[in-house]
Amino acid sequence: MTTGVRRRMGVEERRQQLIGVALELFSRRSPDEVSIDEIASAAGISRPLVYHYFPGKLSLYEAALKRASDDLAARFMEPHEGPLGARLLRVMGRFFDFVDEHGPGFSALMRGGPAVGSSTTNALIDSVRQAAYVQILSHLGVTDPPARLELVVRSWISLAESTALIWLDGRRIPRAELEAQLVHDFAALAAVSAAYDEEMSALLRRVLKDEPADGPFTDLAGRLMALAF
């Protein structure tokens, strides 16, 4: 008769396991509602052993949220191929994939709370926003953005966050419609800014000249024309 022997995990392997377990629990409930006891039970270890790998509850939550924030920031990465509207639509698809997969954790991260309101987690949120900002600028081919463009891009990122949080509260609007609407929102913000600034106008014209007839920006123009007549 043979008996199975449980393989002993190394320190880093165990830490990564605990982070993964925490994120899985955060996908179903807010981090504030998840206890160390639950994480220990799900990982198959004792509560004291969790504290062997993480000095406190907050340090484990911060490590889990760091992995989540890195994942979210990566969702904004997109090859520089094809028209901008289609690229943004793919980015929004991946962004909402994350929101869908990590609903309670995403909501808690963006809204703050006892478990996620530390300076470290606030810095993580800011790093995601900055990563998204840099990615959008790179797709626009801009390295030194004028003030109006910075306002447009940062406002749009904030709008995407707010839209996702509202959508999570009941999911009353089809997700695909919101993804397209956010791409339209980007074009609308840029168009309003272009009406006041020649530099933004030139940038918008450069972007729109590559848009196909069936692209999201062209779709928005058609919808607005239909409203006007």
DRENTIMI-447365 format. One line per field, with one value per residue (C-alpha): y, x negated, z; residue in one letter. Coordinates in steps of 0.02 Angstrom, whole numbers, m for minus. Example, Ala and Ser with C-alpha at 12.3 -4.5 7.8 and 13.67 -1.06 7.14 Angstrom:
BEGIN
yy <- c(m225 | m53);
xx <- c(m615 | m684);
zz <- c(390 | 357);
aa <- c(a | s);
This chain:
BEGIN
yy <- c(0 | 173 | 340 | 506 | 638 | 820 | 918 | 1059 | 1227 | 1350 | 1521 | 1615 | 1477 | 1480 | 1669 | 1663 | 1529 | 1636 | 1786 | 1682 | 1615 | 1792 | 1856 | 1712 | 1757 | 1941 | 1898 | 1848 | 1968 | 2132 | 2116 | 2197 | 2046 | 1912 | 1854 | 1780 | 1623 | 1602 | 1627 | 1502 | 1374 | 1394 | 1374 | 1219 | 1292 | 1361 | 1543 | 1561 | 1497 | 1637 | 1760 | 1670 | 1725 | 1894 | 2000 | 2058 | 2056 | 2218 | 2159 | 2006 | 2113 | 2237 | 2095 | 2025 | 2196 | 2227 | 2073 | 2127 | 2304 | 2237 | 2129 | 2275 | 2390 | 2256 | 2256 | 2428 | 2364 | 2344 | 2322 | 2481 | 2406 | 2460 | 2611 | 2688 | 2656 | 2468 | 2467 | 2558 | 2438 | 2290 | 2377 | 2406 | 2223 | 2169 | 2303 | 2238 | 2059 | 2109 | 2200 | 2050 | 1927 | 2032 | 2129 | 2148 | 2168 | 2298 | 2395 | 2393 | 2442 | 2592 | 2650 | 2619 | 2541 | 2483 | 2340 | 2435 | 2617 | 2620 | 2734 | 2582 | 2529 | 2709 | 2714 | 2553 | 2631 | 2783 | 2672 | 2586 | 2754 | 2815 | 2655 | 2677 | 2860 | 2820 | 2682 | 2795 | 2931 | 2804 | 2755 | 2938 | 2954 | 3091 | 3100 | 3277 | 3304 | 3478 | 3521 | 3491 | 3318 | 3270 | 3328 | 3223 | 3063 | 3073 | 3119 | 2970 | 2850 | 2916 | 2894 | 2713 | 2679 | 2760 | 2671 | 2502 | 2534 | 2585 | 2436 | 2317 | 2379 | 2276 | 2262 | 2344 | 2394 | 2261 | 2256 | 2263 | 2423 | 2504 | 2453 | 2536 | 2686 | 2717 | 2718 | 2843 | 2943 | 2958 | 3025 | 3145 | 3215 | 3238 | 3320 | 3446 | 3489 | 3504 | 3633 | 3747 | 3709 | 3697 | 3576 | 3456 | 3482 | 3430 | 3277 | 3223 | 3244 | 3136 | 3000 | 3004 | 2993 | 2811 | 2761 | 2639 | 2660 | 2524 | 2585 | 2645 | 2827 | 2828 | 2742 | 2883 | 3015 | 2928 | 2920 | 3105 | 3151 | 3052 | 3153 | 3318 | 3283);
xx <- c(0 | m67 | m23 | m24 | m144 | m94 | m230 | m299 | m286 | m428 | m404 | m372 | m262 | m155 | m144 | m84 | 43 | 114 | 125 | 218 | 338 | 371 | 408 | 527 | 622 | 619 | 703 | 857 | 854 | 774 | 602 | 676 | 791 | 657 | 567 | 394 | 479 | 572 | 414 | 320 | 461 | 470 | 280 | 283 | 169 | 188 | 220 | 50 | m37 | 42 | m41 | m206 | m201 | m115 | m142 | 38 | 207 | 175 | 9 | 94 | 233 | 108 | 10 | 170 | 225 | 51 | 72 | 247 | 191 | 49 | 176 | 295 | 158 | 108 | 285 | 250 | 103 | 148 | 44 | 29 | 118 | 276 | 389 | 397 | 583 | 562 | 413 | 510 | 656 | 541 | 467 | 641 | 682 | 533 | 569 | 746 | 682 | 583 | 731 | 842 | 717 | 673 | 833 | 833 | 644 | 645 | 784 | 695 | 529 | 603 | 718 | 597 | 632 | 547 | 456 | 407 | 396 | 211 | 86 | 12 | 175 | 216 | 47 | 92 | 253 | 157 | 30 | 169 | 240 | 68 | 33 | 198 | 158 | m14 | 58 | 192 | 64 | m47 | 96 | 122 | m63 | m86 | m229 | m207 | m18 | 55 | 167 | 330 | 278 | 225 | 395 | 484 | 387 | 392 | 576 | 612 | 519 | 620 | 779 | 734 | 709 | 874 | 968 | 901 | 948 | 1125 | 1142 | 1093 | 1242 | 1373 | 1296 | 1450 | 1368 | 1296 | 1108 | 1070 | 1171 | 1071 | 906 | 958 | 1029 | 865 | 772 | 901 | 875 | 690 | 727 | 858 | 741 | 605 | 726 | 788 | 608 | 564 | 703 | 606 | 426 | 340 | 207 | 342 | 434 | 281 | 256 | 437 | 432 | 275 | 361 | 524 | 445 | 399 | 570 | 665 | 847 | 898 | 789 | 856 | 811 | 903 | 1049 | 1057 | 1055 | 1201 | 1301 | 1272 | 1322 | 1483 | 1523 | 1494 | 1612);
zz <- c(0 | m47 | 26 | m64 | m2 | m17 | m105 | 1 | m87 | m90 | m12 | m173 | m243 | m86 | m90 | m270 | m225 | m85 | m200 | m329 | m197 | m133 | m308 | m339 | m181 | m227 | m393 | m294 | m145 | m95 | m13 | 143 | 160 | 137 | 294 | 315 | 382 | 217 | 116 | 225 | 208 | 19 | 8 | 119 | 252 | 428 | 472 | 561 | 404 | 301 | 419 | 393 | 210 | 234 | 390 | 395 | 309 | 218 | 145 | 67 | m3 | m74 | m157 | m233 | m294 | m367 | m475 | m524 | m566 | m675 | m765 | m789 | m853 | m980 | m1050 | m1124 | m1226 | m1410 | m1569 | m1671 | m1819 | m1906 | m1874 | m1701 | m1678 | m1699 | m1581 | m1445 | m1467 | m1436 | m1284 | m1213 | m1242 | m1137 | m1006 | m983 | m980 | m826 | m748 | m782 | m707 | m553 | m521 | m330 | m322 | m462 | m378 | m209 | m288 | m378 | m239 | m95 | 74 | 234 | 147 | m10 | 42 | 86 | 3 | m83 | m164 | m211 | m299 | m390 | m455 | m513 | m601 | m699 | m752 | m803 | m902 | m994 | m1027 | m1099 | m1209 | m1283 | m1320 | m1406 | m1521 | m1562 | m1602 | m1472 | m1347 | m1282 | m1271 | m1268 | m1121 | m1214 | m1270 | m1094 | m1034 | m1165 | m1131 | m942 | m943 | m1054 | m938 | m790 | m892 | m931 | m745 | m697 | m836 | m780 | m598 | m644 | m762 | m622 | m521 | m611 | m786 | m858 | m1022 | m1139 | m1117 | m1304 | m1320 | m1181 | m1259 | m1423 | m1331 | m1241 | m1407 | m1469 | m1310 | m1348 | m1521 | m1452 | m1319 | m1450 | m1571 | m1443 | m1399 | m1584 | m1604 | m1488 | m1537 | m1705 | m1642 | m1583 | m1746 | m1846 | m1736 | m1755 | m1944 | m1951 | m1849 | m1946 | m2118 | m2084 | m2020 | m2131 | m2179 | m2056 | m1912 | m1742 | m1773 | m1939 | m1855 | m1728 | m1865 | m1950 | m1788 | m1754 | m1932 | m1911 | m1755 | m1845 | m1990);
aa <- c(m | t | t | g | v | r | r | r | m | g | v | e | e | r | r | q | q | l | i | g | v | a | l | e | l | f | s | r | r | s | p | d | e | v | s | i | d | e | i | a | s | a | a | g | i | s | r | p | l | v | y | h | y | f | p | g | k | l | s | l | y | e | a | a | l | k | r | a | s | d | d | l | a | a | r | f | m | e | p | h | e | g | p | l | g | a | r | l | l | r | v | m | g | r | f | f | d | f | v | d | e | h | g | p | g | f | s | a | l | m | r | g | g | p | a | v | g | s | s | t | t | n | a | l | i | d | s | v | r | q | a | a | y | v | q | i | l | s | h | l | g | v | t | d | p | p | a | r | l | e | l | v | v | r | s | w | i | s | l | a | e | s | t | a | l | i | w | l | d | g | r | r | i | p | r | a | e | l | e | a | q | l | v | h | d | f | a | a | l | a | a | v | s | a | a | y | d | e | e | m | s | a | l | l | r | r | v | l | k | d | e | p | a | d | g | p | f | t | d | l | a | g | r | l | m | a | l | a | f);
